[in-house]
Amino acid sequence: MAAQLNGATVLITGASSGIGRCFAQQLAGRAKALILVARRAERLDALKTELTAAHPALNVFVQPCDLSNLVAVEKLLQDIAPLGTVDVLINNAGTGYLSLFEAAEWERMQALMVLNVNSVSLLIRRLLPAMVNQGHGGVLNVSSGFGFTYAPGMAAYVASKHFMTGLTHSLRAELSGTGVAVTQVCPGPVATEFEQVAGNFTGMGVPKFLEITPEHCARSGLRAFERGRAEVFPGLTMKFLNVVLALTPRWVLRWFWVLPARALRNKQVALLKGGPPA
């Protein structure tokens, strides 16, 4: 089932920057209304000013919210209820955390799981019934290529993206014939604040040939959404890597990650002890 974006009321989480901001910019000339959700109110206000200046007929509603707090998410849902039915939900907000699992700060890891898993589930659960009742609508989930594989140092993040993959495909099956579309965007590295927020203590940056722009990611996601595709891997490199991963036996992947995992452990343990890597 393909999503209908023209004339829709669209809620975008994580709209203050990166991919979420690009979703808003690319939908501004098509949607009837945008509900922009993120923690940073000043950035949302600036985006609203930009969008309404370029598209005077567009209704833009700014809703500051910390989506890692489920009480705040419930309040958000109450606050937007008077706006009517949300036709399209774009679950873009998410965060990462680079750390050995046993060395991770529990509060930070818990916030990651609430943001990447619980708030996504709660928003879908609350907004989906109205979409089904009206016979049209859609959910676009921004996931990751890690939703189909794994990596040392990102166990909680990878697990959250596996959850999103399972959720997306299960929802597609459940919603068959209802008129409600569900699509998952599975990018690799995107030029956003993600790496800075995740905390990269390794000193190694993402190779530029792997990285795509947030504009590219958002555009690919919306195109796939409108075509009714289950998932999309933006960028030629990620498309190729996805094929390779699908054909690679799991025992090979387990062998492949051994040396990087040991190097990561060596680096983080040394940092925690305050000395140089061995």
KEKE-3310 file (N, C-alpha, C; in steps of 0.2 Angstrom, whole numbers, plus 5000, padded with zeros to 4 digits):
npx = (5004:5003:5009:4999:5004:5001:4992:4991:4991:5005:5016:5031:5045:5060:5063:5070:5083:5095:5090:5076:5073:5075:5065:5054:5056:5055:5042:5035:5029:5019:5011:4996:4997:5010:5017:5029:5041:5052:5066:5073:5066:5069:5075:5065:5056:5063:5063:5050:5047:5055:5048:5035:5036:5041:5030:5016:5002:5004:5001:5009:5014:5022:5029:5038:5046:5053:5056:5062:5056:5042:5031:5031:5028:5015:5009:5012:5004:4991:4991:4991:4979:4968:4971:4966:4965:4981:4988:5000:5013:5030:5043:5056:5065:5079:5093:5111:5124:5140:5149:5156:5146:5146:5152:5144:5134:5121:5109:5110:5109:5097:5089:5091:5085:5072:5069:5072:5064:5052:5045:5043:5034:5024:5019:5015:5005:4995:4992:4989:4975:4966:4970:4968:4954:4950:4954:4965:4982:4998:5014:5031:5046:5061:5075:5089:5104:5109:5099:5098:5109:5124:5135:5150:5151:5140:5128:5116:5110:5110:5101:5089:5086:5084:5073:5064:5064:5058:5046:5041:5039:5030:5019:5016:5011:5000:4992:4988:4977:4970:4973:4982:4999:5016:5033:5050:5065:5082:5096:5114:5129:5125:5127:5125:5121:5123:5134:5142:5133:5132:5145:5160:5174:5184:5192:5192:5185:5169:5171:5171:5165:5155:5146:5130:5120:5108:5097:5097:5094:5081:5074:5075:5068:5055:5051:5051:5041:5030:5029:5025:5034:5042:5054:5069:5086:5095:5107:5120:5130:5126:5115:5122:5130:5120:5115:5127:5128:5116:5119:5130:5135:5131:5141:5152:5151:5152:5165:5172:5169:5177:5191:5189:5181:5189:5199:5191:5188:5200:5204:5194:5195:5207:5206:5197:5205:5214:5225:5237:5232:5235)
npy = (4994:5011:5027:5042:5058:5071:5084:5079:5078:5078:5071:5073:5066:5071:5082:5094:5094:5087:5072:5073:5087:5088:5080:5088:5100:5094:5090:5101:5109:5100:5094:5097:5100:5101:5093:5097:5089:5088:5090:5103:5118:5130:5128:5121:5132:5141:5133:5132:5146:5147:5137:5142:5154:5151:5143:5149:5144:5133:5124:5124:5116:5117:5107:5105:5091:5079:5064:5053:5052:5044:5049:5062:5060:5055:5066:5074:5068:5071:5085:5087:5081:5090:5094:5085:5070:5062:5060:5054:5047:5050:5042:5047:5052:5047:5039:5035:5025:5023:5011:4998:4985:4982:4992:5003:5018:5015:5024:5031:5022:5016:5027:5028:5016:5018:5030:5025:5013:5012:5024:5025:5014:5018:5030:5025:5015:5024:5033:5025:5018:5028:5030:5018:5018:5028:5023:5026:5032:5032:5025:5029:5023:5027:5018:5008:5002:4993:4986:4974:4967:4966:4974:4977:4986:4993:4988:4990:5000:4993:4982:4989:4994:4982:4978:4988:4984:4972:4976:4985:4976:4967:4975:4979:4967:4965:4976:4975:4978:4988:5001:5008:5013:5006:5009:5006:5015:5012:5018:5019:5027:5044:5061:5069:5074:5063:5054:5062:5064:5050:5048:5046:5038:5032:5038:5037:5041:5041:5033:5044:5039:5031:5039:5048:5062:5070:5075:5067:5055:5057:5060:5048:5040:5045:5043:5029:5027:5032:5024:5012:5003:4991:4993:5003:5006:5019:5026:5020:5013:5007:5000:4990:4984:4979:4968:4961:4957:4950:4939:4933:4921:4919:4914:4918:4932:4933:4929:4939:4951:4949:4954:4968:4970:4966:4976:4987:4985:4985:4998:5005:5000:5004:5018:5020:5016:5026:5026:5023:5014:4997)
npz = (5000:4995:5002:5005:5003:4999:5004:5017:5035:5044:5056:5062:5070:5079:5072:5072:5067:5055:5046:5050:5049:5035:5030:5034:5026:5013:5013:5015:5004:5000:5010:5021:5034:5046:5060:5071:5080:5093:5105:5105:5106:5101:5089:5082:5081:5073:5061:5058:5055:5044:5035:5034:5029:5016:5012:5013:5014:5022:5037:5052:5066:5081:5093:5106:5114:5125:5119:5125:5137:5143:5149:5145:5131:5131:5135:5124:5115:5120:5118:5105:5101:5098:5086:5076:5066:5063:5048:5043:5051:5055:5061:5066:5075:5085:5093:5096:5104:5108:5115:5125:5131:5145:5150:5148:5152:5162:5163:5152:5142:5144:5141:5128:5123:5127:5119:5106:5105:5114:5114:5100:5098:5106:5100:5088:5092:5098:5087:5076:5076:5072:5059:5053:5054:5046:5034:5027:5027:5035:5041:5043:5046:5052:5052:5052:5043:5052:5057:5052:5054:5064:5077:5086:5101:5099:5105:5111:5103:5090:5094:5096:5083:5077:5083:5077:5064:5065:5070:5060:5048:5053:5056:5043:5038:5046:5043:5030:5017:5023:5019:5025:5025:5028:5030:5030:5032:5029:5032:5030:5036:5039:5036:5049:5066:5073:5075:5084:5095:5099:5103:5099:5104:5098:5089:5075:5060:5050:5035:5020:5008:5012:5017:5016:5012:5023:5016:5004:5011:5016:5005:4998:5007:5007:4994:4993:5002:4996:4985:4991:4996:5006:5013:5011:5006:5007:4995:4985:4990:5002:4997:4990:5000:5008:5000:5000:5014:5015:5008:5015:5026:5043:5052:5046:5047:5061:5063:5056:5064:5075:5077:5076:5087:5097:5096:5099:5112:5118:5116:5123:5137:5140:5140:5150:5161:5160:5153:5139:5124:5123)
capx = (5000:5007:5007:4997:5007:4998:4986:4991:4994:5011:5019:5038:5049:5067:5062:5074:5089:5097:5085:5070:5072:5074:5058:5049:5057:5053:5035:5032:5025:5014:5007:4992:5000:5016:5018:5036:5042:5059:5068:5075:5061:5072:5077:5059:5053:5066:5061:5043:5047:5057:5043:5029:5038:5041:5024:5011:4996:5005:5000:5015:5013:5028:5028:5044:5045:5058:5053:5065:5052:5036:5026:5031:5025:5008:5007:5012:4998:4985:4992:4990:4973:4963:4972:4963:4969:4987:4988:5006:5018:5037:5047:5063:5070:5083:5100:5115:5128:5146:5152:5156:5140:5146:5155:5139:5131:5114:5104:5110:5107:5090:5086:5091:5080:5065:5068:5072:5059:5046:5041:5041:5029:5018:5016:5011:4999:4990:4989:4987:4968:4962:4972:4964:4947:4948:4955:4971:4987:5005:5020:5037:5051:5068:5079:5097:5106:5111:5093:5099:5116:5126:5142:5152:5151:5133:5124:5109:5107:5108:5095:5084:5085:5082:5066:5061:5064:5052:5039:5039:5037:5024:5014:5014:5006:4993:4988:4987:4970:4967:4974:4988:5006:5021:5039:5056:5071:5088:5102:5121:5131:5122:5130:5121:5124:5122:5141:5144:5129:5134:5151:5165:5180:5189:5196:5191:5179:5166:5174:5166:5162:5150:5141:5126:5117:5102:5093:5097:5091:5074:5071:5074:5063:5048:5050:5049:5035:5024:5028:5023:5039:5043:5060:5074:5093:5097:5113:5122:5135:5122:5112:5127:5132:5114:5115:5132:5126:5111:5122:5135:5133:5132:5147:5158:5150:5155:5172:5174:5169:5181:5197:5187:5178:5195:5202:5187:5188:5207:5204:5189:5197:5213:5203:5194:5210:5217:5232:5236:5230:5241)
capy = (5000:5017:5032:5048:5063:5077:5086:5076:5080:5074:5072:5071:5067:5073:5087:5100:5094:5081:5069:5075:5093:5087:5078:5094:5104:5091:5089:5108:5111:5095:5093:5102:5103:5098:5094:5096:5087:5088:5093:5109:5122:5136:5125:5120:5138:5143:5129:5134:5152:5145:5134:5146:5160:5148:5140:5153:5140:5127:5125:5121:5116:5116:5103:5102:5085:5074:5058:5048:5052:5042:5054:5068:5057:5055:5073:5077:5065:5075:5091:5087:5078:5095:5096:5080:5064:5062:5055:5051:5047:5049:5041:5049:5053:5041:5041:5030:5026:5019:5009:4991:4985:4981:4999:5008:5021:5012:5029:5033:5016:5016:5033:5026:5011:5022:5034:5021:5008:5013:5030:5024:5010:5021:5034:5021:5013:5029:5036:5020:5017:5033:5029:5012:5019:5032:5019:5028:5034:5028:5026:5029:5022:5028:5013:5008:4996:4989:4983:4968:4964:4968:4977:4977:4993:4997:4982:4993:5003:4988:4979:4994:4994:4975:4979:4992:4980:4967:4980:4987:4971:4964:4980:4979:4961:4966:4982:4973:4979:4993:5007:5011:5010:5006:5008:5007:5018:5009:5021:5018:5033:5050:5067:5072:5075:5056:5052:5067:5062:5043:5048:5041:5038:5028:5043:5035:5044:5037:5034:5048:5036:5028:5044:5051:5068:5069:5077:5061:5050:5059:5060:5041:5037:5047:5040:5022:5027:5033:5018:5006:4998:4989:4996:5006:5007:5025:5026:5014:5009:5003:4994:4985:4981:4975:4962:4956:4955:4945:4933:4931:4917:4922:4912:4923:4939:4932:4929:4946:4956:4947:4958:4975:4970:4966:4982:4992:4983:4987:5005:5008:4998:5009:5025:5020:5016:5032:5025:5023:5007:4992)
capz = (5000:4995:5006:5001:5006:4997:5008:5023:5041:5045:5062:5061:5076:5078:5066:5073:5063:5051:5042:5051:5046:5028:5029:5034:5021:5007:5013:5016:4998:4998:5016:5023:5040:5049:5067:5071:5087:5095:5111:5105:5104:5097:5082:5079:5080:5067:5055:5057:5052:5037:5031:5033:5024:5009:5010:5017:5016:5026:5044:5055:5074:5085:5099:5110:5118:5126:5118:5129:5143:5140:5152:5140:5125:5133:5135:5117:5111:5122:5116:5097:5099:5095:5079:5072:5064:5060:5043:5042:5057:5053:5067:5064:5081:5088:5096:5097:5110:5106:5121:5127:5134:5152:5152:5146:5158:5162:5162:5145:5138:5145:5138:5121:5122:5127:5113:5100:5105:5118:5111:5093:5099:5109:5095:5083:5095:5099:5081:5071:5075:5068:5052:5051:5054:5040:5028:5024:5031:5034:5046:5040:5052:5051:5055:5051:5041:5058:5059:5048:5056:5071:5077:5093:5103:5098:5106:5113:5097:5085:5096:5095:5076:5075:5085:5072:5058:5066:5071:5053:5044:5056:5055:5036:5037:5050:5040:5023:5015:5027:5016:5029:5022:5032:5026:5034:5029:5033:5030:5033:5039:5036:5038:5054:5073:5076:5078:5089:5100:5101:5107:5096:5107:5094:5085:5068:5057:5045:5028:5017:5003:5014:5020:5012:5015:5026:5010:5001:5015:5017:4998:4996:5011:5005:4987:4994:5005:4991:4981:4995:4997:5013:5015:5007:5008:5003:4993:4981:4994:5006:4993:4988:5007:5010:4996:5002:5020:5014:5005:5019:5032:5050:5055:5043:5050:5068:5062:5054:5069:5081:5078:5077:5094:5102:5096:5103:5120:5120:5116:5129:5143:5141:5141:5157:5166:5160:5150:5132:5122:5123)
cpx = (5004:5004:5004:4999:5004:4992:4986:4993:4999:5014:5026:5042:5056:5067:5067:5081:5090:5091:5078:5068:5071:5068:5053:5050:5054:5045:5031:5027:5020:5009:5002:4994:5006:5016:5025:5038:5050:5060:5069:5070:5063:5073:5070:5055:5056:5064:5054:5043:5050:5052:5037:5030:5038:5034:5018:5004:4997:5004:5006:5014:5020:5027:5035:5042:5051:5055:5057:5061:5045:5030:5025:5027:5018:5005:5007:5006:4992:4985:4990:4983:4968:4965:4969:4967:4976:4987:4994:5010:5025:5041:5054:5068:5073:5090:5104:5120:5134:5149:5152:5150:5141:5149:5150:5136:5123:5109:5104:5108:5100:5086:5086:5086:5073:5064:5067:5066:5052:5042:5039:5034:5023:5015:5012:5005:4993:4987:4987:4979:4964:4964:4968:4956:4945:4950:4961:4976:4994:5010:5026:5042:5058:5072:5086:5098:5108:5105:5093:5105:5118:5133:5144:5152:5145:5128:5116:5106:5105:5102:5089:5082:5082:5074:5062:5060:5058:5046:5037:5036:5031:5018:5011:5009:5000:4989:4987:4979:4967:4968:4980:4995:5011:5028:5045:5062:5077:5094:5109:5122:5128:5125:5126:5125:5125:5129:5143:5140:5131:5140:5156:5172:5186:5194:5196:5184:5176:5169:5168:5163:5156:5144:5137:5123:5110:5096:5092:5093:5083:5071:5070:5068:5056:5046:5048:5042:5029:5024:5026:5028:5040:5049:5065:5080:5096:5105:5116:5126:5131:5117:5116:5129:5126:5114:5121:5131:5121:5114:5128:5133:5135:5139:5153:5157:5153:5162:5175:5174:5174:5187:5194:5184:5184:5198:5198:5188:5195:5207:5200:5192:5203:5211:5200:5199:5215:5224:5231:5234:5236:5243)
cpy = (5006:5022:5038:5054:5070:5078:5083:5080:5075:5075:5069:5072:5068:5078:5093:5100:5088:5079:5072:5082:5093:5085:5083:5098:5101:5090:5096:5110:5106:5094:5098:5105:5098:5099:5092:5094:5086:5091:5100:5114:5128:5134:5124:5127:5141:5139:5131:5141:5151:5142:5138:5152:5157:5146:5143:5149:5134:5129:5121:5122:5114:5113:5101:5097:5081:5067:5052:5048:5050:5046:5060:5066:5057:5062:5076:5074:5069:5082:5092:5084:5083:5096:5091:5075:5066:5057:5051:5052:5045:5048:5041:5050:5046:5043:5034:5031:5021:5017:5001:4991:4985:4988:5004:5011:5018:5018:5031:5028:5015:5021:5031:5021:5014:5026:5029:5015:5010:5019:5029:5019:5013:5026:5030:5018:5018:5032:5031:5019:5022:5032:5023:5014:5024:5029:5022:5031:5031:5030:5024:5029:5023:5024:5014:5002:4991:4985:4976:4964:4966:4971:4978:4985:4997:4992:4985:4996:4998:4984:4983:4994:4987:4975:4982:4988:4975:4970:4982:4982:4967:4968:4979:4973:4962:4971:4981:4974:4984:5000:5011:5008:5010:5004:5009:5010:5015:5012:5018:5025:5039:5056:5071:5073:5068:5054:5056:5065:5055:5043:5043:5042:5035:5032:5041:5037:5039:5038:5038:5045:5032:5032:5047:5058:5066:5071:5071:5056:5051:5058:5052:5038:5039:5044:5033:5022:5028:5028:5012:5001:4997:4992:4999:5007:5013:5024:5020:5010:5004:4998:4988:4981:4977:4968:4958:4953:4949:4938:4930:4927:4920:4920:4916:4930:4939:4932:4936:4951:4954:4952:4965:4975:4970:4973:4988:4991:4986:4995:5008:5006:5003:5016:5025:5019:5022:5031:5024:5015:5003:4991)
cpz = (5000:4999:5002:5006:5005:5001:5015:5029:5043:5052:5061:5068:5075:5072:5067:5069:5059:5046:5043:5049:5039:5026:5029:5028:5014:5007:5013:5010:4996:5004:5017:5030:5042:5056:5068:5079:5088:5102:5111:5102:5099:5090:5078:5077:5073:5061:5053:5053:5045:5032:5029:5029:5017:5007:5015:5019:5020:5034:5048:5063:5077:5092:5102:5114:5119:5125:5121:5136:5141:5143:5147:5133:5126:5133:5128:5114:5114:5119:5108:5096:5096:5088:5074:5071:5061:5055:5042:5048:5054:5059:5065:5070:5084:5090:5096:5103:5108:5113:5122:5131:5142:5155:5151:5153:5157:5160:5155:5140:5138:5141:5130:5119:5122:5121:5107:5099:5108:5115:5104:5094:5101:5104:5090:5086:5096:5092:5076:5070:5071:5060:5049:5050:5048:5034:5024:5029:5031:5040:5042:5046:5049:5055:5054:5047:5046:5060:5056:5050:5063:5071:5084:5095:5103:5100:5107:5107:5092:5087:5095:5088:5073:5077:5080:5066:5059:5067:5064:5049:5047:5055:5048:5035:5040:5046:5032:5022:5019:5024:5020:5027:5028:5028:5031:5030:5033:5030:5033:5036:5035:5040:5043:5061:5076:5079:5084:5096:5103:5105:5104:5099:5104:5090:5077:5066:5052:5038:5024:5011:5005:5016:5015:5016:5018:5020:5006:5004:5015:5010:4996:5000:5009:4998:4988:4997:5001:4986:4984:4996:5005:5016:5010:5010:5004:5001:4990:4985:4999:5003:4992:4995:5009:5006:4999:5009:5020:5012:5010:5025:5038:5053:5052:5046:5058:5068:5061:5059:5075:5082:5079:5084:5099:5102:5100:5110:5122:5121:5122:5136:5145:5143:5148:5162:5165:5157:5143:5130:5122:5116)
residu = (MET:ALA:ALA:GLN:LEU:ASN:GLY:ALA:THR:VAL:LEU:ILE:THR:GLY:ALA:SER:SER:GLY:ILE:GLY:ARG:CYS:PHE:ALA:GLN:GLN:LEU:ALA:GLY:ARG:ALA:LYS:ALA:LEU:ILE:LEU:VAL:ALA:ARG:ARG:ALA:GLU:ARG:LEU:ASP:ALA:LEU:LYS:THR:GLU:LEU:THR:ALA:ALA:HIS:PRO:ALA:LEU:ASN:VAL:PHE:VAL:GLN:PRO:CYS:ASP:LEU:SER:ASN:LEU:VAL:ALA:VAL:GLU:LYS:LEU:LEU:GLN:ASP:ILE:ALA:PRO:LEU:GLY:THR:VAL:ASP:VAL:LEU:ILE:ASN:ASN:ALA:GLY:THR:GLY:TYR:LEU:SER:LEU:PHE:GLU:ALA:ALA:GLU:TRP:GLU:ARG:MET:GLN:ALA:LEU:MET:VAL:LEU:ASN:VAL:ASN:SER:VAL:SER:LEU:LEU:ILE:ARG:ARG:LEU:LEU:PRO:ALA:MET:VAL:ASN:GLN:GLY:HIS:GLY:GLY:VAL:LEU:ASN:VAL:SER:SER:GLY:PHE:GLY:PHE:THR:TYR:ALA:PRO:GLY:MET:ALA:ALA:TYR:VAL:ALA:SER:LYS:HIS:PHE:MET:THR:GLY:LEU:THR:HIS:SER:LEU:ARG:ALA:GLU:LEU:SER:GLY:THR:GLY:VAL:ALA:VAL:THR:GLN:VAL:CYS:PRO:GLY:PRO:VAL:ALA:THR:GLU:PHE:GLU:GLN:VAL:ALA:GLY:ASN:PHE:THR:GLY:MET:GLY:VAL:PRO:LYS:PHE:LEU:GLU:ILE:THR:PRO:GLU:HIS:CYS:ALA:ARG:SER:GLY:LEU:ARG:ALA:PHE:GLU:ARG:GLY:ARG:ALA:GLU:VAL:PHE:PRO:GLY:LEU:THR:MET:LYS:PHE:LEU:ASN:VAL:VAL:LEU:ALA:LEU:THR:PRO:ARG:TRP:VAL:LEU:ARG:TRP:PHE:TRP:VAL:LEU:PRO:ALA:ARG:ALA:LEU:ARG:ASN:LYS:GLN:VAL:ALA:LEU:LEU:LYS:GLY:GLY:PRO:PRO:ALA)
# end
